[in-house]
Amino acid sequence: MTIWLNAGIIFTLLAIITILIKWGNVRVVGVTPVRTFTFIAILFTSGLDVGLIMFPLTEFAGYADIKASPEYAFANPLAIEFGYWGFLIWGFYFLTCFYFCVIEPKVKFFEIPWVKFINNVVIIGTCAFTAYLLLTNLPWYLPELGDGTSIVSEFYLIVFAAICFAVYSSTDIKYVRILSISTTWLFLALIAFMWAGAFVIGDSQMSAFTDNLGSIGTYFANINEFVLPLNDYHEFYLFWWFAWSIMIGQFTSRFVGGLKTYQVLGAMLIFPSIPIAIWFSVLYHYHEAGIPTQGIKNFAMVFVGIVFVINSLDSLVRLYTDNLNFTVKRFGKMKYIIGNVVALSLLTLLFKLEFLQIQWVGALVIGLFFICAAFIGYSKFKTVTNIDSSPKANAIDYTKIDTVH
């Protein structure tokens, strides 16, 4: 699996370089373009899930234990955490976003029946994994509802409610902008709330926060270390990012609003990384200073985490239902909601039973990357080399999202 993953990463980086050389100045326009802030909000909230909120406080100690994991010795725990979530790996999303916006309309590889089937398996499986992550992390963050380790009935109800809300919101695309922008502001509010809590309770100074931000610079000084997997846990993360990449690319490609290719890459690498860096710096202070998060802080993190899950599931449900033509228009809202809620709930339980693993999904996506490249090289090479713009039908009309359902 490691060799397969390494090959996928190297292929992705080479593909990004090729795109910048060949189409760096092409204006990228999606079928439903939105303004840049809205696009970044959709990218950020759809491209991340509950792990961003819930994982760091459970992981810092492991990254600091260089006796058990000497491979982490080259950087501090905060830089390691950022390396698993920020900057370079957002290039995966750029590759797929550009492909689905500019190249796929000419190639139509994902319209091949067996490819479409695998693509939808990937999307549905990753939807369920997102819900599963929320389920498994709730005991740590809400020990008040259980014993701090076991998954109790209340946690199943929370996840079920999140799935229901996401499926309902996916019934109309107009909710995308509302949900994405609202989630972005909620996350920024959570950062401010947690920072204020650290300042008051820990009697910390602004310098502690800025020192944490500065320590993330270790990531950039050692960015080459994060390209290939450091260990099995990093490998899990990278497969996870691959699993997400093909879906997020398909979804976000709809909303690109006329940025040039190099600007899309810059926006994807830089803008999501800024709030991630700030958030991790705040959480790292909680870890280092031993500031407790029980009570209102945990509830706040869980609430925002659930909103992230709803946002991610909304975009993914919308994507696979469109692909499968399992739409509200065709079946009616009630059948649409019941069908999706039942399917995602059952698949979430399969991840809970460890019948499914996200690494398998990521490996499948890498295989699709390779097959797609071979398909282009064999039968669509001239077509692709002649591409000089986004599809002509994709006009910059920021009001279009208000009329599409």
C-alpha positions as CSV (number, residue, x, y, z in Angstrom):
1,M,0.0,0.0,0.0
2,T,2.9,2.4,0.8
3,I,4.4,2.0,-2.7
4,W,0.9,2.6,-4.3
5,L,0.5,5.7,-2.1
6,N,3.9,7.1,-3.0
7,A,3.2,6.6,-6.7
8,G,-0.1,8.4,-6.3
9,I,1.6,11.4,-4.6
10,I,4.4,11.7,-7.1
11,F,1.9,11.5,-10.0
12,T,-0.3,14.2,-8.4
13,L,2.7,16.6,-7.9
14,L,3.8,16.0,-11.5
15,A,0.3,16.6,-12.8
16,I,0.0,19.9,-10.9
17,I,3.3,21.1,-12.4
18,T,2.1,20.1,-15.9
19,I,-1.2,22.0,-15.5
20,L,0.7,25.1,-14.4
21,I,3.0,25.0,-17.3
22,K,0.3,24.2,-19.9
23,W,-2.7,26.1,-18.6
24,G,-1.4,28.5,-15.9
25,N,-3.1,31.6,-17.3
26,V,-6.4,30.0,-18.3
27,R,-9.4,31.5,-16.6
28,V,-11.2,28.8,-14.7
29,V,-15.0,29.1,-14.8
30,G,-17.5,26.6,-13.3
31,V,-21.0,25.8,-14.3
32,T,-22.3,27.8,-11.3
33,P,-19.7,30.4,-10.6
34,V,-19.6,32.3,-7.4
35,R,-17.5,35.2,-6.0
36,T,-14.1,34.3,-4.6
37,F,-15.0,34.6,-0.9
38,T,-18.0,32.3,-1.4
39,F,-15.8,29.8,-3.4
40,I,-13.2,29.8,-0.6
41,A,-15.9,29.3,2.0
42,I,-17.4,26.4,0.0
43,L,-13.9,24.9,-0.5
44,F,-13.0,25.2,3.1
45,T,-16.1,23.9,4.7
46,S,-16.7,21.1,2.1
47,G,-13.1,20.1,2.0
48,L,-12.7,19.6,5.7
49,D,-14.7,17.6,8.2
50,V,-15.0,17.1,11.9
51,G,-11.4,15.8,12.3
52,L,-10.1,19.4,12.0
53,I,-12.0,20.3,15.2
54,M,-11.7,17.1,17.1
55,F,-8.4,15.5,16.3
56,P,-5.6,17.9,17.3
57,L,-6.1,17.8,21.1
58,T,-6.0,14.0,20.9
59,E,-2.8,14.0,18.7
60,F,-0.4,16.6,20.0
61,A,0.9,14.3,22.7
62,G,1.6,11.5,20.3
63,Y,3.6,13.8,18.0
64,A,5.6,15.0,21.0
65,D,6.6,11.5,22.0
66,I,9.7,11.1,19.8
67,K,10.8,8.1,21.8
68,A,7.8,6.1,20.6
69,S,7.9,7.9,17.2
70,P,11.4,9.1,16.4
71,E,10.3,10.1,12.8
72,Y,8.6,13.2,14.3
73,A,11.9,14.5,15.8
74,F,12.6,16.9,12.9
75,A,9.6,19.2,13.9
76,N,7.5,20.3,16.8
77,P,4.0,18.7,17.3
78,L,2.2,21.8,16.1
79,A,4.1,21.8,12.8
80,I,3.4,18.1,12.4
81,E,-0.3,18.6,13.0
82,F,-0.3,21.5,10.4
83,G,1.5,19.3,8.0
84,Y,-1.2,16.7,8.2
85,W,-3.9,19.2,7.5
86,G,-2.5,22.3,5.7
87,F,-1.0,23.8,2.6
88,L,0.7,21.2,0.4
89,I,-2.0,18.5,0.6
90,W,-4.6,21.0,-0.6
91,G,-2.9,20.6,-4.0
92,F,-4.8,17.3,-4.2
93,Y,-8.0,19.3,-4.4
94,F,-6.6,21.8,-6.9
95,L,-5.7,18.9,-9.3
96,T,-9.2,17.4,-9.3
97,C,-11.0,20.8,-9.3
98,F,-9.1,21.9,-12.4
99,Y,-9.6,18.6,-14.1
100,F,-13.3,18.5,-13.6
101,C,-13.8,22.1,-14.5
102,V,-11.6,22.3,-17.6
103,I,-10.5,18.8,-18.8
104,E,-13.4,16.4,-17.9
105,P,-16.0,18.2,-20.1
106,K,-13.8,17.4,-23.1
107,V,-12.6,13.9,-22.0
108,K,-15.8,12.6,-20.3
109,F,-13.9,9.8,-18.6
110,F,-16.2,9.9,-15.6
111,E,-19.2,9.3,-17.8
112,I,-18.0,5.8,-18.6
113,P,-20.5,3.6,-16.8
114,W,-18.0,1.5,-14.7
115,V,-16.0,4.6,-13.8
116,K,-19.2,6.4,-12.7
117,F,-20.0,3.4,-10.6
118,I,-16.6,3.4,-8.8
119,N,-16.7,7.1,-8.4
120,N,-20.1,6.9,-6.6
121,V,-18.8,4.1,-4.4
122,V,-16.0,6.4,-3.4
123,I,-18.3,9.3,-2.6
124,I,-20.9,7.3,-0.7
125,G,-18.2,5.5,1.3
126,T,-16.4,8.7,2.3
127,C,-19.8,10.2,3.3
128,A,-20.2,7.4,5.7
129,F,-16.7,7.7,7.0
130,T,-17.3,11.3,7.8
131,A,-20.3,10.4,9.9
132,Y,-18.3,7.6,11.5
133,L,-15.5,10.0,12.6
134,L,-18.0,12.2,14.4
135,L,-19.5,9.1,16.1
136,T,-16.2,7.8,17.4
137,N,-14.9,11.2,18.7
138,L,-18.0,12.2,20.6
139,P,-17.1,10.2,23.8
140,W,-13.8,12.1,24.2
141,Y,-15.4,15.5,23.8
142,L,-18.7,14.9,25.5
143,P,-17.9,12.6,28.5
144,E,-20.8,14.1,30.3
145,L,-23.1,12.0,28.2
146,G,-21.3,8.7,28.9
147,D,-18.2,7.3,30.5
148,G,-15.7,9.1,28.2
149,T,-14.9,5.9,26.2
150,S,-18.1,4.1,25.1
151,I,-20.4,5.1,22.4
152,V,-23.9,5.5,24.0
153,S,-27.3,5.9,22.4
154,E,-27.2,9.7,22.6
155,F,-24.2,9.8,20.3
156,Y,-25.9,7.6,17.7
157,L,-28.9,10.1,17.8
158,I,-26.5,13.1,17.3
159,V,-24.9,11.5,14.2
160,F,-28.3,10.4,12.9
161,A,-29.6,13.9,13.3
162,A,-26.6,15.3,11.5
163,I,-27.2,12.9,8.6
164,C,-30.8,13.9,8.4
165,F,-30.0,17.6,8.4
166,A,-27.4,17.2,5.7
167,V,-29.6,15.1,3.4
168,Y,-32.4,17.7,3.8
169,S,-30.1,20.6,3.0
170,S,-28.8,18.7,-0.1
171,T,-32.3,18.9,-1.6
172,D,-31.6,22.4,-3.0
173,I,-28.3,23.9,-4.1
174,K,-29.3,27.3,-2.7
175,Y,-28.4,26.0,0.7
176,V,-24.7,25.5,-0.3
177,R,-23.8,29.2,-0.1
178,I,-25.8,29.8,3.1
179,L,-24.3,26.7,4.8
180,S,-20.7,27.3,3.7
181,I,-20.6,31.0,4.7
182,S,-22.4,30.3,8.0
183,T,-20.0,27.5,8.8
184,T,-17.0,29.7,8.0
185,W,-18.1,32.4,10.3
186,L,-19.0,29.9,13.0
187,F,-15.5,28.4,12.8
188,L,-13.9,31.9,13.1
189,A,-16.2,32.6,16.1
190,L,-15.0,29.3,17.7
191,I,-11.4,30.3,17.2
192,A,-12.1,33.7,18.9
193,F,-14.0,32.0,21.8
194,M,-11.3,29.5,22.4
195,W,-8.5,32.1,22.2
196,A,-10.3,34.3,24.7
197,G,-10.7,31.2,27.0
198,A,-7.0,30.5,26.9
199,F,-6.1,34.1,27.6
200,V,-8.4,34.4,30.6
201,I,-8.0,31.0,32.2
202,G,-4.4,30.5,31.4
203,D,-3.3,34.1,32.0
204,S,-1.3,33.7,28.8
205,Q,0.2,36.6,26.8
206,M,-0.2,37.4,23.1
207,S,3.5,36.3,22.7
208,A,2.6,32.7,23.5
209,F,0.1,32.7,20.6
210,T,2.4,34.4,18.2
211,D,5.2,32.0,19.2
212,N,2.9,29.1,18.3
213,L,2.1,30.6,14.9
214,G,5.8,31.1,14.4
215,S,6.6,27.4,15.2
216,I,4.4,26.4,12.3
217,G,7.2,27.8,10.1
218,T,9.1,24.5,10.9
219,Y,6.6,22.9,8.5
220,F,7.7,25.1,5.6
221,A,11.4,24.6,6.5
222,N,10.9,20.9,6.3
223,I,8.0,20.6,3.8
224,N,9.9,17.9,1.8
225,E,9.5,15.6,4.8
226,F,5.7,15.7,4.4
227,V,5.5,14.8,0.8
228,L,5.8,11.0,1.3
229,P,4.4,9.2,4.4
230,L,6.3,9.5,7.6
231,N,4.7,6.4,9.1
232,D,1.5,4.4,9.1
233,Y,-0.5,7.2,10.7
234,H,0.6,9.8,8.2
235,E,-0.1,7.2,5.5
236,F,-3.7,7.0,6.8
237,Y,-4.0,10.7,6.5
238,L,-2.7,10.8,3.0
239,F,-5.1,8.1,1.8
240,W,-7.9,10.0,3.5
241,W,-7.0,13.1,1.6
242,F,-6.9,11.1,-1.7
243,A,-10.4,9.7,-0.8
244,W,-11.7,13.2,-0.4
245,S,-9.9,14.8,-3.4
246,I,-11.9,13.3,-6.2
247,M,-15.2,14.3,-4.7
248,I,-14.2,17.7,-3.5
249,G,-12.7,18.4,-7.0
250,Q,-16.0,17.5,-8.6
251,F,-18.0,19.6,-6.2
252,T,-15.9,22.7,-6.0
253,S,-15.3,22.8,-9.8
254,R,-18.9,23.9,-10.2
255,F,-18.3,27.2,-8.3
256,V,-14.9,28.5,-9.6
257,G,-15.7,32.1,-10.6
258,G,-13.1,33.2,-13.2
259,L,-9.8,33.0,-11.3
260,K,-6.7,32.0,-13.4
261,T,-5.3,28.6,-12.9
262,Y,-2.3,29.7,-10.9
263,Q,-4.6,31.9,-8.7
264,V,-6.9,28.9,-8.1
265,L,-3.9,26.9,-6.9
266,G,-2.7,29.8,-4.7
267,A,-6.2,30.3,-3.2
268,M,-6.5,26.6,-2.4
269,L,-3.1,26.3,-0.8
270,I,-3.0,29.6,1.1
271,F,-6.5,30.7,2.2
272,P,-7.7,27.4,3.9
273,S,-4.2,27.1,5.6
274,I,-4.5,30.5,7.4
275,P,-7.5,29.6,9.7
276,I,-6.1,26.1,10.1
277,A,-2.8,27.5,11.4
278,I,-4.6,29.9,13.8
279,W,-6.9,27.2,15.1
280,F,-4.1,24.7,15.7
281,S,-2.0,27.4,17.4
282,V,-4.9,28.1,19.8
283,L,-5.4,24.4,20.5
284,Y,-1.7,23.8,21.0
285,H,-1.7,26.4,23.8
286,Y,-4.5,24.5,25.5
287,H,-2.4,21.4,25.2
288,E,0.9,22.9,26.4
289,A,-0.6,24.9,29.3
290,G,-2.9,22.0,30.4
291,I,-6.0,24.2,30.1
292,P,-9.1,22.1,30.5
293,T,-11.8,22.2,27.8
294,Q,-14.6,20.4,29.7
295,G,-18.0,22.0,29.6
296,I,-18.9,24.8,27.3
297,K,-15.7,24.7,25.3
298,N,-16.2,21.0,24.4
299,F,-19.8,21.7,23.6
300,A,-18.8,24.6,21.3
301,M,-16.2,22.4,19.5
302,V,-18.7,19.6,19.1
303,F,-21.3,22.0,17.7
304,V,-19.0,23.4,15.1
305,G,-17.7,19.9,14.3
306,I,-21.3,18.8,13.7
307,V,-21.9,21.8,11.4
308,F,-18.7,20.8,9.5
309,V,-20.1,17.3,9.1
310,I,-23.4,18.6,7.9
311,N,-21.6,20.8,5.4
312,S,-19.4,18.0,4.0
313,L,-22.2,15.5,3.8
314,D,-24.4,18.1,2.1
315,S,-21.9,18.5,-0.7
316,L,-21.2,14.8,-1.1
317,V,-24.8,13.7,-1.0
318,R,-25.6,16.3,-3.6
319,L,-22.8,15.0,-5.8
320,Y,-23.5,11.3,-5.7
321,T,-27.3,11.7,-6.1
322,D,-26.7,13.9,-9.1
323,N,-24.4,11.3,-10.6
324,L,-26.9,8.5,-9.9
325,N,-29.9,10.6,-11.0
326,F,-31.4,9.9,-7.5
327,T,-32.8,13.4,-7.4
328,V,-35.7,15.2,-5.6
329,K,-37.1,16.0,-9.0
330,R,-37.2,12.4,-10.0
331,F,-38.3,10.7,-6.8
332,G,-39.8,13.4,-4.7
333,K,-38.4,14.9,-1.5
334,M,-39.6,12.2,0.9
335,K,-38.2,9.2,-1.0
336,Y,-35.0,11.1,-1.6
337,I,-34.5,11.9,2.1
338,I,-35.5,8.4,3.4
339,G,-33.3,6.6,0.9
340,N,-30.2,8.7,1.6
341,V,-30.6,8.7,5.4
342,V,-31.0,4.9,5.5
343,A,-28.0,4.3,3.2
344,L,-25.6,6.6,5.0
345,S,-26.7,5.3,8.4
346,L,-26.1,1.7,7.5
347,L,-22.7,2.5,5.9
348,T,-21.7,4.4,9.0
349,L,-22.3,1.3,11.1
350,L,-20.2,-0.7,8.7
351,F,-17.2,1.6,9.4
352,K,-18.0,1.3,13.1
353,L,-17.7,-2.5,12.7
354,E,-14.4,-2.0,10.9
355,F,-15.8,-3.7,7.8
356,L,-14.7,-0.8,5.7
357,Q,-11.5,1.3,5.8
358,I,-10.8,4.7,4.4
359,Q,-7.4,3.5,3.1
360,W,-9.2,1.3,0.6
361,V,-11.2,4.2,-0.7
362,G,-8.0,6.3,-1.1
363,A,-6.2,3.5,-2.9
364,L,-9.2,3.2,-5.2
365,V,-9.0,6.9,-6.0
366,I,-5.3,6.7,-6.9
367,G,-6.2,3.8,-9.3
368,L,-8.8,6.1,-10.9
369,F,-6.1,8.8,-11.3
370,F,-3.8,6.4,-13.1
371,I,-6.5,4.9,-15.3
372,C,-7.7,8.4,-16.3
373,A,-4.2,9.4,-17.3
374,A,-3.8,6.3,-19.4
375,F,-7.2,6.9,-21.0
376,I,-6.2,10.4,-21.9
377,G,-2.8,9.3,-23.2
378,Y,-4.3,6.6,-25.3
379,S,-7.4,8.1,-26.8
380,K,-7.8,11.8,-25.8
381,F,-4.3,13.2,-25.9
382,K,-4.8,15.6,-28.9
383,T,-8.2,16.7,-27.4
384,V,-6.6,17.6,-24.1
385,T,-3.5,19.3,-25.6
386,N,-5.9,21.5,-27.7
387,I,-7.8,22.8,-24.6
388,D,-7.2,26.5,-24.2
389,S,-10.1,27.6,-22.0
390,S,-12.9,26.5,-19.7
391,P,-16.0,25.2,-21.5
392,K,-17.5,28.1,-23.6
393,A,-20.9,27.5,-22.0
394,N,-19.5,28.4,-18.5
395,A,-20.1,32.1,-18.4
396,I,-19.3,34.2,-15.3
397,D,-22.8,34.9,-13.9
398,Y,-22.8,35.1,-10.1
399,T,-26.6,35.2,-10.0
400,K,-26.9,31.7,-11.5
401,I,-26.6,29.9,-8.1
402,D,-29.8,31.7,-7.1
403,T,-31.8,30.1,-9.9
404,V,-30.4,26.6,-9.9
405,H,-32.1,23.9,-7.8
